[in-house]
Structures are given as C-alpha cells and as structure tokens.
Amino acid sequence: MATIGLRGVRKVFPGGSIALDQVDLDVADGELMVLVGPSGCGKSTLLRIIAGLEEPTAGTLYLDDEDATDFTPQQRQVAMVFQSFALYPHMTAADNIGFPLRVSGLPPEERHELVVESATALGVQELLERWPKQMSGGQRQRIAMGRALVRDPRILLLDEPLSNLDSGLRSELRAEISSTVRSSGITTVYVTHDQTEALTLADRIAVMRGGSIEDIGTPGRVYDKPATIFVAAFLGTPRINLFEAWVWNTVDSHVSLRIGEQTIALPWQDPRARQLAHYHGERVIVGVRAEALVSLAEPLPDCTIRGRVRYLEHHGHESLAFVDIGAAGIEIDLAPPPATKPKHFRHRPVTTMRGVWKRITGTQPAEPQDQPDSTLPATAGRHQKRSSGLVMRLPPNVQVSAGDTLNIGVRRELLHFFDLRGDRIDAGFR
C-alpha cells in the first residue's frame, strides 16, 4: 500500500479563483481518510491532485515519502471511483471490471479469474453478463468499485460515490465500502459532503472550507471537540445550537454565562471555567447540541434554562422541539471565509487584559449591558446574530404542545465555547 503526504498544496485556476490554499495533509498506510465540506470547498480538487488529474499551482505531493508531484496517474498506481460511475455502456459488467487488466496486457484466463474474484467479493458475480443499462444504480456502483479494485492499486480515491443513490441504498453501500476497503488494507481517500458518511466511514476526517482544512482528527474527536464554530455547525443533526453569552467571573466560585436574560453557572472546578475567566466582561459563543438538553419537571440550580415551545417536528423515533429562550442565536455561513479578518475582530491580548482588570485595579468592570453588535462580524464570512430558537430532542410520545413552557436541563460538560473569531475555547484542546 502507500502513505500520502501533501505539503503547502495550492491550486489557482485561470482567472484567479483559489481552489486550495496551503493545504497540508498526511494519510497513513491503510487509512480511510474522508474529506468533507460544503460544495466549493476544494475537496474534489484535492482528490484530483492526488490522482494526478490536476497539477498543483504550488506545493508537493509525496507517496511513501517520495516526491510524486510530477508522476503520471499510472506511475502513482491509483484507482478512482467517480460520482457518475463512468461505466462503458457498450461493455458488459465483466468487461467493465476487466478493462484495466486488458489495457495492462494481462492474458484473458488470468483476467477472467481476477474479474470473478472481484465481483464475488462485492456480491455482483451474477451481474457479469449484464449491460450497464440493465443494472440499478447500486449495482452499477458496485461494478465501478470492482473495476477500481481489480488491479490491486496502491491508493483508492472515491469522489462522492454514493451521492446519486437513494438514502436506503447509501446506507447499505456505506457498510460494503467500509468492509471492502478495510479488508483489502488499501489507503483510501473518500470525498463527500454528507456528514453521515464522514462520521460512519472514516478513520479520520478532514473538514474543509474555502480551500483550507479547518479541522482534522478522528470522527469522535472532531464531533466532540470541534476546532472552530464552523466545524461544530457543519457536523451533527440537528445542527448545534449557538448562542451569544456574556461571561462574568466570580473568582474561586464559578463563571456565569448570561444567555439572554438567563444564566448558567460553570463551577470553578471545571478546567474550562479557568479558560473562560479570561473573557470576564466579554462576549463568547456557547454551543450546545440537542443531546446535551433534557426536559425537567422541576428546574435545577445553575444548569436550567426556561423556554416556550414554538413548534414540534415528529420523526417517529423522536420529536424535535424548537424552543424560544429569549437569546440571540448565531448563524453560520458555509461560504468561504473572507480573505482577511474584519477590523472589528479583537485580538486575545485585549480580552485577557480585561479578564485581569480586578487584579490590576482592585475593582471590577461594570456588569455587562446590552450593546450594539459592533464586536460581532457584520459580514457573512464567519457568523452573525439572528433571532433563533433552541432545538432539543424529546421522546416521540411526549405530551408537549406549541406554547408550553419547558424547564430545560443543560449538561454543562457537553457545552462548547468559542470566541468571537469562531475559534474553540477549551482547556487542553490539542
């Protein structure tokens, strides 16, 4: 098999459009790496550079620590599965699978043996005499996988191979692809915009945005500790709840987070409270996923917020409640980030100095008051305030109606904190 290394890869198309900007990425031998992100983030361009179908404007590609930037696709020994299947309509399934072997000059007897072996592994051996037009979308995708795997490539590249299939078939083929790739031990790079595919298939995920990698790690780490507010919002269904909060520090006791007119207290023993203390008198963004919320019969001190149910969505196995808690929500823009940060972004030293105001002067800054949104981005490059409801999960048969008031318990250990630039605030992160 092979390892893949990308160093400082940049791709600029004619006209000045920047598809990739200083991308660094390592894929281990036998690893299944998933590139995930919104449309236009550069993930397919990066895959084509690995395949040798695109030349980088700058940067280096390494295969097994050897500079392979100028290698042809044949020299790289890669196989690629496309979104459109790309089967030859005038060839049977057997001929489609065996086409790379025929091009390489393998004798017909050996070629037939490898075709049958590949088709059997993918469960399509009974389809070998059919034409592509006689097969379903899932069957054609299996044939395309068989054609890619039959010549035992060093690297397998998959460009959104399941996006043209219905949801039930996607789930079935995800399991087959995962099983096939892991049993073969082939180093694999998989491109998708579907977060479910990314979280279920990957050994590691690289979340891309605007031609750069925003975060990279195991599915569990990227979901539980997203590096940026964009990653937090992109992964997870329903989308994470994001609210603006004022930070108020009571030394050696707790840190209060005022969300609208309600307050959650983070005990001083929580290491994240020490990090948040630096933002005393400042605003941060609090993220809370639906699984961190629970409906309570009676409120609990310091970890309960109240809200009025706006409406319910019933999904059979669960219900989603959209609750108004009287707080300013944060909306994430999935478009590429701006080239430079807006001037009204403040840097960390200023915030830190405000956090130690009491130690310097012996006094405390004034209690936070509602102010104009001059410190929040006015552009759509990162995020902006909006009127928003909180989304939480409820049992499918819960006796709740629109207009009801709920006591919502918050699991504080599952809260996420971000500064106004969208970067994670967390003790010991990375």
Secondary structure, DSSP 8 states (H G I E B T S, - for coil): ---EEEEEEEEE-TTS-EEEEEEEEEE-TT-EEEEE-STTSSHHHHHHHHHTSS--SEEEEEETTEE-TT--HHHHTEEEE-TT----TTS-HHHHHHHHHHHTT--HHHHHHHHHHHHHHTT-GGGTT--GGGS-HHHHHHHHHHHHHTT--SEEEEESTTTTS-HHHHHHHHHHHHHHHHHHT-EEEEEES-HHHHHHH-SEEEEEETTEEEEEE-HHHHHHS-SBHHHHHHSSSS--EEEEEEEEEETTTEEEEEETTEEEEEETTSHHHHHHGGGTTSEEEEEE-GGGEEEESS--TTSEEEEEEEEEEE-SS-EEEEEE-S-EEEEE--S---SS--TT---HHHHHHHHTHHHHHSS---------STTS-SSSSSEEEEE--EEEEE-TT----TT-EEEEEE-GGG-EEE-TTSBB--TT--
